[in-house]
């Protein structure tokens, strides 16, 4: 899923790239060669799989406190991960902190549907289950607004919708923010 969006988002990254919550590595096929990849993965059970991919190094930790120096990376990637982070503003402040001046934050996230819609109602209905069984995901988060308000020098974002079951529209944001 999200093949075209991942390709568009990741194809021109360069230098040192930090990926927050890489999971099992679904972004690997879309990352350009020649980058220095660092994965920040809180789930230690996924570390061996990520290391076996031989794509880069894996750090154990949470994005609320990224264990890297200020201005130490050229890009930060987050794809379908900010929905599961309680302290989005803290994470986004950490992203800005570790990015070098002019560095890019590349993101692809699902967001809450418009209030008062069937889709929003459905998102609210599944959230208790997704929080428990899908890594803490809260489908009603307004992540786009959080990114816009985080303090980046520039945010370029587009929205798109993925059709889900029972006529549910799942809104997403795709974009890049510059530190």
Chimera marker file (.cmm) of the C-alpha trace (Angstrom):
<marker_set name="trace">
<marker id="1" x="0.000" y="0.000" z="0.000" r="1" g="1" b="0" radius="0.5"/>
<marker id="2" x="1.107" y="3.598" z="-0.614" r="1" g="1" b="0" radius="0.5"/>
<marker id="3" x="3.664" y="2.581" z="-3.272" r="1" g="1" b="0" radius="0.5"/>
<marker id="4" x="3.264" y="5.716" z="-5.381" r="1" g="1" b="0" radius="0.5"/>
<marker id="5" x="3.231" y="8.011" z="-2.362" r="1" g="1" b="0" radius="0.5"/>
<marker id="6" x="6.343" y="6.376" z="-0.859" r="1" g="1" b="0" radius="0.5"/>
<marker id="7" x="8.174" y="6.661" z="-4.180" r="1" g="1" b="0" radius="0.5"/>
<marker id="8" x="7.280" y="10.355" z="-4.496" r="1" g="1" b="0" radius="0.5"/>
<marker id="9" x="8.182" y="11.088" z="-0.892" r="1" g="1" b="0" radius="0.5"/>
<marker id="10" x="11.496" y="9.266" z="-0.611" r="1" g="1" b="0" radius="0.5"/>
<marker id="11" x="13.070" y="9.249" z="-4.083" r="1" g="1" b="0" radius="0.5"/>
<marker id="12" x="15.308" y="12.302" z="-3.673" r="1" g="1" b="0" radius="0.5"/>
<marker id="13" x="16.554" y="11.977" z="-0.102" r="1" g="1" b="0" radius="0.5"/>
<marker id="14" x="20.300" y="12.163" z="0.415" r="1" g="1" b="0" radius="0.5"/>
<marker id="15" x="22.901" y="12.149" z="3.147" r="1" g="1" b="0" radius="0.5"/>
<marker id="16" x="22.036" y="10.822" z="6.597" r="1" g="1" b="0" radius="0.5"/>
<marker id="17" x="18.380" y="9.824" z="6.875" r="1" g="1" b="0" radius="0.5"/>
<marker id="18" x="16.674" y="9.015" z="10.166" r="1" g="1" b="0" radius="0.5"/>
<marker id="19" x="13.483" y="6.972" z="9.901" r="1" g="1" b="0" radius="0.5"/>
<marker id="20" x="11.166" y="7.093" z="12.887" r="1" g="1" b="0" radius="0.5"/>
<marker id="21" x="9.403" y="3.779" z="13.504" r="1" g="1" b="0" radius="0.5"/>
<marker id="22" x="10.583" y="1.860" z="10.444" r="1" g="1" b="0" radius="0.5"/>
<marker id="23" x="8.729" y="-1.269" z="11.578" r="1" g="1" b="0" radius="0.5"/>
<marker id="24" x="9.749" y="-4.139" z="9.310" r="1" g="1" b="0" radius="0.5"/>
<marker id="25" x="11.169" y="-1.844" z="6.618" r="1" g="1" b="0" radius="0.5"/>
<marker id="26" x="8.381" y="-1.174" z="4.084" r="1" g="1" b="0" radius="0.5"/>
<marker id="27" x="10.170" y="1.995" z="2.931" r="1" g="1" b="0" radius="0.5"/>
<marker id="28" x="13.421" y="0.219" z="2.008" r="1" g="1" b="0" radius="0.5"/>
<marker id="29" x="12.502" y="-0.365" z="-1.669" r="1" g="1" b="0" radius="0.5"/>
<marker id="30" x="11.852" y="3.360" z="-2.122" r="1" g="1" b="0" radius="0.5"/>
<marker id="31" x="14.948" y="4.802" z="-0.457" r="1" g="1" b="0" radius="0.5"/>
<marker id="32" x="17.647" y="5.998" z="-2.857" r="1" g="1" b="0" radius="0.5"/>
<marker id="33" x="21.028" y="4.294" z="-2.878" r="1" g="1" b="0" radius="0.5"/>
<marker id="34" x="23.912" y="6.114" z="-1.289" r="1" g="1" b="0" radius="0.5"/>
<marker id="35" x="22.106" y="7.359" z="1.812" r="1" g="1" b="0" radius="0.5"/>
<marker id="36" x="23.222" y="6.580" z="5.367" r="1" g="1" b="0" radius="0.5"/>
<marker id="37" x="20.039" y="5.170" z="6.940" r="1" g="1" b="0" radius="0.5"/>
<marker id="38" x="19.373" y="5.146" z="10.690" r="1" g="1" b="0" radius="0.5"/>
<marker id="39" x="16.212" y="3.536" z="12.012" r="1" g="1" b="0" radius="0.5"/>
<marker id="40" x="14.751" y="4.565" z="15.376" r="1" g="1" b="0" radius="0.5"/>
<marker id="41" x="12.539" y="1.635" z="16.337" r="1" g="1" b="0" radius="0.5"/>
<marker id="42" x="11.042" y="1.247" z="19.822" r="1" g="1" b="0" radius="0.5"/>
<marker id="43" x="10.088" y="-2.413" z="19.249" r="1" g="1" b="0" radius="0.5"/>
<marker id="44" x="13.234" y="-4.499" z="19.894" r="1" g="1" b="0" radius="0.5"/>
<marker id="45" x="11.631" y="-7.565" z="18.246" r="1" g="1" b="0" radius="0.5"/>
<marker id="46" x="11.946" y="-5.822" z="14.866" r="1" g="1" b="0" radius="0.5"/>
<marker id="47" x="15.625" y="-4.914" z="15.229" r="1" g="1" b="0" radius="0.5"/>
<marker id="48" x="17.005" y="-8.192" z="13.935" r="1" g="1" b="0" radius="0.5"/>
<marker id="49" x="14.861" y="-8.011" z="10.804" r="1" g="1" b="0" radius="0.5"/>
<marker id="50" x="15.958" y="-4.414" z="10.191" r="1" g="1" b="0" radius="0.5"/>
<marker id="51" x="19.620" y="-5.288" z="10.713" r="1" g="1" b="0" radius="0.5"/>
<marker id="52" x="19.295" y="-8.295" z="8.392" r="1" g="1" b="0" radius="0.5"/>
<marker id="53" x="18.211" y="-5.911" z="5.643" r="1" g="1" b="0" radius="0.5"/>
<marker id="54" x="21.716" y="-4.422" z="5.888" r="1" g="1" b="0" radius="0.5"/>
<marker id="55" x="20.364" y="-0.996" z="5.085" r="1" g="1" b="0" radius="0.5"/>
<marker id="56" x="21.950" y="0.854" z="7.982" r="1" g="1" b="0" radius="0.5"/>
<marker id="57" x="21.978" y="1.045" z="11.735" r="1" g="1" b="0" radius="0.5"/>
<marker id="58" x="19.094" y="0.598" z="14.150" r="1" g="1" b="0" radius="0.5"/>
<marker id="59" x="18.640" y="2.476" z="17.403" r="1" g="1" b="0" radius="0.5"/>
<marker id="60" x="16.254" y="1.430" z="20.145" r="1" g="1" b="0" radius="0.5"/>
<marker id="61" x="14.292" y="4.314" z="21.525" r="1" g="1" b="0" radius="0.5"/>
<marker id="62" x="11.314" y="6.579" z="21.316" r="1" g="1" b="0" radius="0.5"/>
<marker id="63" x="10.925" y="9.577" z="19.044" r="1" g="1" b="0" radius="0.5"/>
<marker id="64" x="10.034" y="11.751" z="22.044" r="1" g="1" b="0" radius="0.5"/>
<marker id="65" x="13.751" y="11.723" z="22.879" r="1" g="1" b="0" radius="0.5"/>
<marker id="66" x="15.805" y="10.988" z="19.750" r="1" g="1" b="0" radius="0.5"/>
<marker id="67" x="19.278" y="9.766" z="20.786" r="1" g="1" b="0" radius="0.5"/>
<marker id="68" x="21.154" y="11.829" z="18.180" r="1" g="1" b="0" radius="0.5"/>
<marker id="69" x="22.997" y="15.148" z="18.332" r="1" g="1" b="0" radius="0.5"/>
<marker id="70" x="21.465" y="18.455" z="17.303" r="1" g="1" b="0" radius="0.5"/>
<marker id="71" x="21.666" y="19.070" z="13.548" r="1" g="1" b="0" radius="0.5"/>
<marker id="72" x="23.050" y="15.604" z="12.860" r="1" g="1" b="0" radius="0.5"/>
<marker id="73" x="20.773" y="14.359" z="10.047" r="1" g="1" b="0" radius="0.5"/>
<marker id="74" x="19.865" y="15.591" z="6.577" r="1" g="1" b="0" radius="0.5"/>
<marker id="75" x="16.352" y="14.146" z="6.577" r="1" g="1" b="0" radius="0.5"/>
<marker id="76" x="13.820" y="12.528" z="8.882" r="1" g="1" b="0" radius="0.5"/>
<marker id="77" x="11.155" y="10.155" z="7.564" r="1" g="1" b="0" radius="0.5"/>
<marker id="78" x="7.845" y="9.268" z="9.220" r="1" g="1" b="0" radius="0.5"/>
<marker id="79" x="5.295" y="7.117" z="7.401" r="1" g="1" b="0" radius="0.5"/>
<marker id="80" x="2.093" y="6.017" z="9.120" r="1" g="1" b="0" radius="0.5"/>
<marker id="81" x="3.689" y="6.372" z="12.538" r="1" g="1" b="0" radius="0.5"/>
<marker id="82" x="2.693" y="9.711" z="14.085" r="1" g="1" b="0" radius="0.5"/>
<marker id="83" x="-0.824" y="8.396" z="14.712" r="1" g="1" b="0" radius="0.5"/>
<marker id="84" x="0.581" y="6.182" z="17.460" r="1" g="1" b="0" radius="0.5"/>
<marker id="85" x="2.671" y="8.797" z="19.264" r="1" g="1" b="0" radius="0.5"/>
<marker id="86" x="1.007" y="10.468" z="22.228" r="1" g="1" b="0" radius="0.5"/>
<marker id="87" x="3.228" y="13.544" z="22.368" r="1" g="1" b="0" radius="0.5"/>
<marker id="88" x="3.251" y="14.644" z="18.718" r="1" g="1" b="0" radius="0.5"/>
<marker id="89" x="4.461" y="18.154" z="19.527" r="1" g="1" b="0" radius="0.5"/>
<marker id="90" x="7.422" y="16.757" z="21.479" r="1" g="1" b="0" radius="0.5"/>
<marker id="91" x="8.333" y="14.385" z="18.651" r="1" g="1" b="0" radius="0.5"/>
<marker id="92" x="8.113" y="17.141" z="16.050" r="1" g="1" b="0" radius="0.5"/>
<marker id="93" x="10.320" y="19.376" z="18.225" r="1" g="1" b="0" radius="0.5"/>
<marker id="94" x="12.849" y="16.516" z="18.347" r="1" g="1" b="0" radius="0.5"/>
<marker id="95" x="12.664" y="16.160" z="14.554" r="1" g="1" b="0" radius="0.5"/>
<marker id="96" x="13.454" y="19.858" z="14.162" r="1" g="1" b="0" radius="0.5"/>
<marker id="97" x="16.284" y="19.558" z="16.706" r="1" g="1" b="0" radius="0.5"/>
<marker id="98" x="18.105" y="16.695" z="14.932" r="1" g="1" b="0" radius="0.5"/>
<marker id="99" x="17.682" y="18.122" z="11.411" r="1" g="1" b="0" radius="0.5"/>
<marker id="100" x="20.526" y="20.191" z="10.073" r="1" g="1" b="0" radius="0.5"/>
<marker id="101" x="19.491" y="23.720" z="8.990" r="1" g="1" b="0" radius="0.5"/>
<marker id="102" x="17.600" y="23.307" z="5.714" r="1" g="1" b="0" radius="0.5"/>
<marker id="103" x="17.063" y="19.583" z="6.390" r="1" g="1" b="0" radius="0.5"/>
<marker id="104" x="13.790" y="17.926" z="5.420" r="1" g="1" b="0" radius="0.5"/>
<marker id="105" x="11.101" y="16.085" z="7.281" r="1" g="1" b="0" radius="0.5"/>
<marker id="106" x="9.326" y="13.725" z="4.843" r="1" g="1" b="0" radius="0.5"/>
<marker id="107" x="5.951" y="12.456" z="6.063" r="1" g="1" b="0" radius="0.5"/>
<marker id="108" x="3.021" y="10.302" z="4.981" r="1" g="1" b="0" radius="0.5"/>
<marker id="109" x="0.307" y="10.018" z="7.615" r="1" g="1" b="0" radius="0.5"/>
<marker id="110" x="-3.368" y="9.213" z="7.867" r="1" g="1" b="0" radius="0.5"/>
<marker id="111" x="-5.386" y="11.857" z="9.681" r="1" g="1" b="0" radius="0.5"/>
<marker id="112" x="-8.809" y="12.344" z="11.189" r="1" g="1" b="0" radius="0.5"/>
<marker id="113" x="-11.706" y="12.781" z="8.809" r="1" g="1" b="0" radius="0.5"/>
<marker id="114" x="-13.812" y="15.931" z="8.893" r="1" g="1" b="0" radius="0.5"/>
<marker id="115" x="-15.876" y="16.201" z="12.061" r="1" g="1" b="0" radius="0.5"/>
<marker id="116" x="-19.526" y="15.240" z="11.682" r="1" g="1" b="0" radius="0.5"/>
<marker id="117" x="-18.945" y="12.797" z="8.819" r="1" g="1" b="0" radius="0.5"/>
<marker id="118" x="-19.591" y="9.060" z="8.628" r="1" g="1" b="0" radius="0.5"/>
<marker id="119" x="-15.858" y="8.536" z="8.167" r="1" g="1" b="0" radius="0.5"/>
<marker id="120" x="-15.046" y="10.439" z="11.366" r="1" g="1" b="0" radius="0.5"/>
<marker id="121" x="-17.644" y="8.418" z="13.266" r="1" g="1" b="0" radius="0.5"/>
<marker id="122" x="-16.114" y="5.180" z="11.947" r="1" g="1" b="0" radius="0.5"/>
<marker id="123" x="-12.609" y="6.337" z="12.890" r="1" g="1" b="0" radius="0.5"/>
<marker id="124" x="-13.772" y="7.120" z="16.421" r="1" g="1" b="0" radius="0.5"/>
<marker id="125" x="-15.486" y="3.735" z="16.663" r="1" g="1" b="0" radius="0.5"/>
<marker id="126" x="-12.344" y="1.773" z="15.740" r="1" g="1" b="0" radius="0.5"/>
<marker id="127" x="-9.864" y="3.877" z="17.716" r="1" g="1" b="0" radius="0.5"/>
<marker id="128" x="-10.173" y="1.943" z="21.027" r="1" g="1" b="0" radius="0.5"/>
<marker id="129" x="-9.348" y="-1.256" z="19.133" r="1" g="1" b="0" radius="0.5"/>
<marker id="130" x="-6.576" y="0.242" z="17.006" r="1" g="1" b="0" radius="0.5"/>
<marker id="131" x="-4.991" y="1.819" z="20.092" r="1" g="1" b="0" radius="0.5"/>
<marker id="132" x="-4.869" y="-1.603" z="21.716" r="1" g="1" b="0" radius="0.5"/>
<marker id="133" x="-4.134" y="-3.885" z="18.753" r="1" g="1" b="0" radius="0.5"/>
<marker id="134" x="-2.454" y="-1.654" z="16.128" r="1" g="1" b="0" radius="0.5"/>
<marker id="135" x="0.510" y="-0.173" z="17.948" r="1" g="1" b="0" radius="0.5"/>
<marker id="136" x="-1.416" y="2.607" z="19.650" r="1" g="1" b="0" radius="0.5"/>
<marker id="137" x="-2.893" y="4.082" z="16.461" r="1" g="1" b="0" radius="0.5"/>
<marker id="138" x="-5.450" y="6.851" z="16.934" r="1" g="1" b="0" radius="0.5"/>
<marker id="139" x="-7.105" y="7.365" z="13.553" r="1" g="1" b="0" radius="0.5"/>
<marker id="140" x="-8.695" y="10.659" z="14.610" r="1" g="1" b="0" radius="0.5"/>
<marker id="141" x="-5.427" y="12.582" z="15.112" r="1" g="1" b="0" radius="0.5"/>
<marker id="142" x="-5.048" y="15.890" z="13.293" r="1" g="1" b="0" radius="0.5"/>
<marker id="143" x="-1.419" y="15.257" z="12.446" r="1" g="1" b="0" radius="0.5"/>
<marker id="144" x="-1.380" y="17.699" z="9.527" r="1" g="1" b="0" radius="0.5"/>
<marker id="145" x="-2.166" y="20.593" z="11.843" r="1" g="1" b="0" radius="0.5"/>
<marker id="146" x="0.435" y="19.372" z="14.341" r="1" g="1" b="0" radius="0.5"/>
<marker id="147" x="3.098" y="19.400" z="11.617" r="1" g="1" b="0" radius="0.5"/>
<marker id="148" x="2.015" y="22.827" z="10.361" r="1" g="1" b="0" radius="0.5"/>
<marker id="149" x="2.190" y="24.279" z="13.879" r="1" g="1" b="0" radius="0.5"/>
<marker id="150" x="5.456" y="22.584" z="14.920" r="1" g="1" b="0" radius="0.5"/>
<marker id="151" x="7.770" y="25.436" z="13.947" r="1" g="1" b="0" radius="0.5"/>
<marker id="152" x="9.260" y="24.276" z="10.655" r="1" g="1" b="0" radius="0.5"/>
<marker id="153" x="10.528" y="27.052" z="8.369" r="1" g="1" b="0" radius="0.5"/>
<marker id="154" x="8.315" y="25.737" z="5.574" r="1" g="1" b="0" radius="0.5"/>
<marker id="155" x="5.685" y="23.006" z="5.215" r="1" g="1" b="0" radius="0.5"/>
<marker id="156" x="4.483" y="21.695" z="1.848" r="1" g="1" b="0" radius="0.5"/>
<marker id="157" x="1.619" y="19.254" z="2.229" r="1" g="1" b="0" radius="0.5"/>
<marker id="158" x="-0.983" y="17.647" z="0.010" r="1" g="1" b="0" radius="0.5"/>
<marker id="159" x="-4.011" y="15.662" z="1.037" r="1" g="1" b="0" radius="0.5"/>
<marker id="160" x="-5.380" y="12.505" z="-0.526" r="1" g="1" b="0" radius="0.5"/>
<marker id="161" x="-8.072" y="9.992" z="0.406" r="1" g="1" b="0" radius="0.5"/>
<marker id="162" x="-7.904" y="6.218" z="0.547" r="1" g="1" b="0" radius="0.5"/>
<marker id="163" x="-11.237" y="4.420" z="0.313" r="1" g="1" b="0" radius="0.5"/>
<marker id="164" x="-11.769" y="2.008" z="3.178" r="1" g="1" b="0" radius="0.5"/>
<marker id="165" x="-14.463" y="-0.557" z="3.926" r="1" g="1" b="0" radius="0.5"/>
<marker id="166" x="-18.134" y="0.419" z="4.238" r="1" g="1" b="0" radius="0.5"/>
<marker id="167" x="-17.670" y="3.698" z="2.383" r="1" g="1" b="0" radius="0.5"/>
<marker id="168" x="-15.226" y="5.112" z="4.902" r="1" g="1" b="0" radius="0.5"/>
<marker id="169" x="-12.938" y="7.778" z="3.471" r="1" g="1" b="0" radius="0.5"/>
<marker id="170" x="-9.528" y="7.759" z="5.122" r="1" g="1" b="0" radius="0.5"/>
<marker id="171" x="-7.809" y="11.124" z="4.668" r="1" g="1" b="0" radius="0.5"/>
<marker id="172" x="-4.020" y="11.292" z="4.488" r="1" g="1" b="0" radius="0.5"/>
<marker id="173" x="-1.351" y="13.968" z="4.304" r="1" g="1" b="0" radius="0.5"/>
<marker id="174" x="1.844" y="13.683" z="2.296" r="1" g="1" b="0" radius="0.5"/>
<marker id="175" x="4.552" y="16.262" z="2.390" r="1" g="1" b="0" radius="0.5"/>
<marker id="176" x="7.880" y="17.718" z="3.314" r="1" g="1" b="0" radius="0.5"/>
<marker id="177" x="8.754" y="20.253" z="5.953" r="1" g="1" b="0" radius="0.5"/>
<marker id="178" x="12.020" y="22.183" z="6.039" r="1" g="1" b="0" radius="0.5"/>
<marker id="179" x="13.900" y="22.949" z="9.248" r="1" g="1" b="0" radius="0.5"/>
<link id1="1" id2="2" r="1" g="1" b="0" radius="0.2"/>
<link id1="2" id2="3" r="1" g="1" b="0" radius="0.2"/>
<link id1="3" id2="4" r="1" g="1" b="0" radius="0.2"/>
<link id1="4" id2="5" r="1" g="1" b="0" radius="0.2"/>
<link id1="5" id2="6" r="1" g="1" b="0" radius="0.2"/>
<link id1="6" id2="7" r="1" g="1" b="0" radius="0.2"/>
<link id1="7" id2="8" r="1" g="1" b="0" radius="0.2"/>
<link id1="8" id2="9" r="1" g="1" b="0" radius="0.2"/>
<link id1="9" id2="10" r="1" g="1" b="0" radius="0.2"/>
<link id1="10" id2="11" r="1" g="1" b="0" radius="0.2"/>
<link id1="11" id2="12" r="1" g="1" b="0" radius="0.2"/>
<link id1="12" id2="13" r="1" g="1" b="0" radius="0.2"/>
<link id1="13" id2="14" r="1" g="1" b="0" radius="0.2"/>
<link id1="14" id2="15" r="1" g="1" b="0" radius="0.2"/>
<link id1="15" id2="16" r="1" g="1" b="0" radius="0.2"/>
<link id1="16" id2="17" r="1" g="1" b="0" radius="0.2"/>
<link id1="17" id2="18" r="1" g="1" b="0" radius="0.2"/>
<link id1="18" id2="19" r="1" g="1" b="0" radius="0.2"/>
<link id1="19" id2="20" r="1" g="1" b="0" radius="0.2"/>
<link id1="20" id2="21" r="1" g="1" b="0" radius="0.2"/>
<link id1="21" id2="22" r="1" g="1" b="0" radius="0.2"/>
<link id1="22" id2="23" r="1" g="1" b="0" radius="0.2"/>
<link id1="23" id2="24" r="1" g="1" b="0" radius="0.2"/>
<link id1="24" id2="25" r="1" g="1" b="0" radius="0.2"/>
<link id1="25" id2="26" r="1" g="1" b="0" radius="0.2"/>
<link id1="26" id2="27" r="1" g="1" b="0" radius="0.2"/>
<link id1="27" id2="28" r="1" g="1" b="0" radius="0.2"/>
<link id1="28" id2="29" r="1" g="1" b="0" radius="0.2"/>
<link id1="29" id2="30" r="1" g="1" b="0" radius="0.2"/>
<link id1="30" id2="31" r="1" g="1" b="0" radius="0.2"/>
<link id1="31" id2="32" r="1" g="1" b="0" radius="0.2"/>
<link id1="32" id2="33" r="1" g="1" b="0" radius="0.2"/>
<link id1="33" id2="34" r="1" g="1" b="0" radius="0.2"/>
<link id1="34" id2="35" r="1" g="1" b="0" radius="0.2"/>
<link id1="35" id2="36" r="1" g="1" b="0" radius="0.2"/>
<link id1="36" id2="37" r="1" g="1" b="0" radius="0.2"/>
<link id1="37" id2="38" r="1" g="1" b="0" radius="0.2"/>
<link id1="38" id2="39" r="1" g="1" b="0" radius="0.2"/>
<link id1="39" id2="40" r="1" g="1" b="0" radius="0.2"/>
<link id1="40" id2="41" r="1" g="1" b="0" radius="0.2"/>
<link id1="41" id2="42" r="1" g="1" b="0" radius="0.2"/>
<link id1="42" id2="43" r="1" g="1" b="0" radius="0.2"/>
<link id1="43" id2="44" r="1" g="1" b="0" radius="0.2"/>
<link id1="44" id2="45" r="1" g="1" b="0" radius="0.2"/>
<link id1="45" id2="46" r="1" g="1" b="0" radius="0.2"/>
<link id1="46" id2="47" r="1" g="1" b="0" radius="0.2"/>
<link id1="47" id2="48" r="1" g="1" b="0" radius="0.2"/>
<link id1="48" id2="49" r="1" g="1" b="0" radius="0.2"/>
<link id1="49" id2="50" r="1" g="1" b="0" radius="0.2"/>
<link id1="50" id2="51" r="1" g="1" b="0" radius="0.2"/>
<link id1="51" id2="52" r="1" g="1" b="0" radius="0.2"/>
<link id1="52" id2="53" r="1" g="1" b="0" radius="0.2"/>
<link id1="53" id2="54" r="1" g="1" b="0" radius="0.2"/>
<link id1="54" id2="55" r="1" g="1" b="0" radius="0.2"/>
<link id1="55" id2="56" r="1" g="1" b="0" radius="0.2"/>
<link id1="56" id2="57" r="1" g="1" b="0" radius="0.2"/>
<link id1="57" id2="58" r="1" g="1" b="0" radius="0.2"/>
<link id1="58" id2="59" r="1" g="1" b="0" radius="0.2"/>
<link id1="59" id2="60" r="1" g="1" b="0" radius="0.2"/>
<link id1="60" id2="61" r="1" g="1" b="0" radius="0.2"/>
<link id1="61" id2="62" r="1" g="1" b="0" radius="0.2"/>
<link id1="62" id2="63" r="1" g="1" b="0" radius="0.2"/>
<link id1="63" id2="64" r="1" g="1" b="0" radius="0.2"/>
<link id1="64" id2="65" r="1" g="1" b="0" radius="0.2"/>
<link id1="65" id2="66" r="1" g="1" b="0" radius="0.2"/>
<link id1="66" id2="67" r="1" g="1" b="0" radius="0.2"/>
<link id1="67" id2="68" r="1" g="1" b="0" radius="0.2"/>
<link id1="68" id2="69" r="1" g="1" b="0" radius="0.2"/>
<link id1="69" id2="70" r="1" g="1" b="0" radius="0.2"/>
<link id1="70" id2="71" r="1" g="1" b="0" radius="0.2"/>
<link id1="71" id2="72" r="1" g="1" b="0" radius="0.2"/>
<link id1="72" id2="73" r="1" g="1" b="0" radius="0.2"/>
<link id1="73" id2="74" r="1" g="1" b="0" radius="0.2"/>
<link id1="74" id2="75" r="1" g="1" b="0" radius="0.2"/>
<link id1="75" id2="76" r="1" g="1" b="0" radius="0.2"/>
<link id1="76" id2="77" r="1" g="1" b="0" radius="0.2"/>
<link id1="77" id2="78" r="1" g="1" b="0" radius="0.2"/>
<link id1="78" id2="79" r="1" g="1" b="0" radius="0.2"/>
<link id1="79" id2="80" r="1" g="1" b="0" radius="0.2"/>
<link id1="80" id2="81" r="1" g="1" b="0" radius="0.2"/>
<link id1="81" id2="82" r="1" g="1" b="0" radius="0.2"/>
<link id1="82" id2="83" r="1" g="1" b="0" radius="0.2"/>
<link id1="83" id2="84" r="1" g="1" b="0" radius="0.2"/>
<link id1="84" id2="85" r="1" g="1" b="0" radius="0.2"/>
<link id1="85" id2="86" r="1" g="1" b="0" radius="0.2"/>
<link id1="86" id2="87" r="1" g="1" b="0" radius="0.2"/>
<link id1="87" id2="88" r="1" g="1" b="0" radius="0.2"/>
<link id1="88" id2="89" r="1" g="1" b="0" radius="0.2"/>
<link id1="89" id2="90" r="1" g="1" b="0" radius="0.2"/>
<link id1="90" id2="91" r="1" g="1" b="0" radius="0.2"/>
<link id1="91" id2="92" r="1" g="1" b="0" radius="0.2"/>
<link id1="92" id2="93" r="1" g="1" b="0" radius="0.2"/>
<link id1="93" id2="94" r="1" g="1" b="0" radius="0.2"/>
<link id1="94" id2="95" r="1" g="1" b="0" radius="0.2"/>
<link id1="95" id2="96" r="1" g="1" b="0" radius="0.2"/>
<link id1="96" id2="97" r="1" g="1" b="0" radius="0.2"/>
<link id1="97" id2="98" r="1" g="1" b="0" radius="0.2"/>
<link id1="98" id2="99" r="1" g="1" b="0" radius="0.2"/>
<link id1="99" id2="100" r="1" g="1" b="0" radius="0.2"/>
<link id1="100" id2="101" r="1" g="1" b="0" radius="0.2"/>
<link id1="101" id2="102" r="1" g="1" b="0" radius="0.2"/>
<link id1="102" id2="103" r="1" g="1" b="0" radius="0.2"/>
<link id1="103" id2="104" r="1" g="1" b="0" radius="0.2"/>
<link id1="104" id2="105" r="1" g="1" b="0" radius="0.2"/>
<link id1="105" id2="106" r="1" g="1" b="0" radius="0.2"/>
<link id1="106" id2="107" r="1" g="1" b="0" radius="0.2"/>
<link id1="107" id2="108" r="1" g="1" b="0" radius="0.2"/>
<link id1="108" id2="109" r="1" g="1" b="0" radius="0.2"/>
<link id1="109" id2="110" r="1" g="1" b="0" radius="0.2"/>
<link id1="110" id2="111" r="1" g="1" b="0" radius="0.2"/>
<link id1="111" id2="112" r="1" g="1" b="0" radius="0.2"/>
<link id1="112" id2="113" r="1" g="1" b="0" radius="0.2"/>
<link id1="113" id2="114" r="1" g="1" b="0" radius="0.2"/>
<link id1="114" id2="115" r="1" g="1" b="0" radius="0.2"/>
<link id1="115" id2="116" r="1" g="1" b="0" radius="0.2"/>
<link id1="116" id2="117" r="1" g="1" b="0" radius="0.2"/>
<link id1="117" id2="118" r="1" g="1" b="0" radius="0.2"/>
<link id1="118" id2="119" r="1" g="1" b="0" radius="0.2"/>
<link id1="119" id2="120" r="1" g="1" b="0" radius="0.2"/>
<link id1="120" id2="121" r="1" g="1" b="0" radius="0.2"/>
<link id1="121" id2="122" r="1" g="1" b="0" radius="0.2"/>
<link id1="122" id2="123" r="1" g="1" b="0" radius="0.2"/>
<link id1="123" id2="124" r="1" g="1" b="0" radius="0.2"/>
<link id1="124" id2="125" r="1" g="1" b="0" radius="0.2"/>
<link id1="125" id2="126" r="1" g="1" b="0" radius="0.2"/>
<link id1="126" id2="127" r="1" g="1" b="0" radius="0.2"/>
<link id1="127" id2="128" r="1" g="1" b="0" radius="0.2"/>
<link id1="128" id2="129" r="1" g="1" b="0" radius="0.2"/>
<link id1="129" id2="130" r="1" g="1" b="0" radius="0.2"/>
<link id1="130" id2="131" r="1" g="1" b="0" radius="0.2"/>
<link id1="131" id2="132" r="1" g="1" b="0" radius="0.2"/>
<link id1="132" id2="133" r="1" g="1" b="0" radius="0.2"/>
<link id1="133" id2="134" r="1" g="1" b="0" radius="0.2"/>
<link id1="134" id2="135" r="1" g="1" b="0" radius="0.2"/>
<link id1="135" id2="136" r="1" g="1" b="0" radius="0.2"/>
<link id1="136" id2="137" r="1" g="1" b="0" radius="0.2"/>
<link id1="137" id2="138" r="1" g="1" b="0" radius="0.2"/>
<link id1="138" id2="139" r="1" g="1" b="0" radius="0.2"/>
<link id1="139" id2="140" r="1" g="1" b="0" radius="0.2"/>
<link id1="140" id2="141" r="1" g="1" b="0" radius="0.2"/>
<link id1="141" id2="142" r="1" g="1" b="0" radius="0.2"/>
<link id1="142" id2="143" r="1" g="1" b="0" radius="0.2"/>
<link id1="143" id2="144" r="1" g="1" b="0" radius="0.2"/>
<link id1="144" id2="145" r="1" g="1" b="0" radius="0.2"/>
<link id1="145" id2="146" r="1" g="1" b="0" radius="0.2"/>
<link id1="146" id2="147" r="1" g="1" b="0" radius="0.2"/>
<link id1="147" id2="148" r="1" g="1" b="0" radius="0.2"/>
<link id1="148" id2="149" r="1" g="1" b="0" radius="0.2"/>
<link id1="149" id2="150" r="1" g="1" b="0" radius="0.2"/>
<link id1="150" id2="151" r="1" g="1" b="0" radius="0.2"/>
<link id1="151" id2="152" r="1" g="1" b="0" radius="0.2"/>
<link id1="152" id2="153" r="1" g="1" b="0" radius="0.2"/>
<link id1="153" id2="154" r="1" g="1" b="0" radius="0.2"/>
<link id1="154" id2="155" r="1" g="1" b="0" radius="0.2"/>
<link id1="155" id2="156" r="1" g="1" b="0" radius="0.2"/>
<link id1="156" id2="157" r="1" g="1" b="0" radius="0.2"/>
<link id1="157" id2="158" r="1" g="1" b="0" radius="0.2"/>
<link id1="158" id2="159" r="1" g="1" b="0" radius="0.2"/>
<link id1="159" id2="160" r="1" g="1" b="0" radius="0.2"/>
<link id1="160" id2="161" r="1" g="1" b="0" radius="0.2"/>
<link id1="161" id2="162" r="1" g="1" b="0" radius="0.2"/>
<link id1="162" id2="163" r="1" g="1" b="0" radius="0.2"/>
<link id1="163" id2="164" r="1" g="1" b="0" radius="0.2"/>
<link id1="164" id2="165" r="1" g="1" b="0" radius="0.2"/>
<link id1="165" id2="166" r="1" g="1" b="0" radius="0.2"/>
<link id1="166" id2="167" r="1" g="1" b="0" radius="0.2"/>
<link id1="167" id2="168" r="1" g="1" b="0" radius="0.2"/>
<link id1="168" id2="169" r="1" g="1" b="0" radius="0.2"/>
<link id1="169" id2="170" r="1" g="1" b="0" radius="0.2"/>
<link id1="170" id2="171" r="1" g="1" b="0" radius="0.2"/>
<link id1="171" id2="172" r="1" g="1" b="0" radius="0.2"/>
<link id1="172" id2="173" r="1" g="1" b="0" radius="0.2"/>
<link id1="173" id2="174" r="1" g="1" b="0" radius="0.2"/>
<link id1="174" id2="175" r="1" g="1" b="0" radius="0.2"/>
<link id1="175" id2="176" r="1" g="1" b="0" radius="0.2"/>
<link id1="176" id2="177" r="1" g="1" b="0" radius="0.2"/>
<link id1="177" id2="178" r="1" g="1" b="0" radius="0.2"/>
<link id1="178" id2="179" r="1" g="1" b="0" radius="0.2"/>
</marker_set>
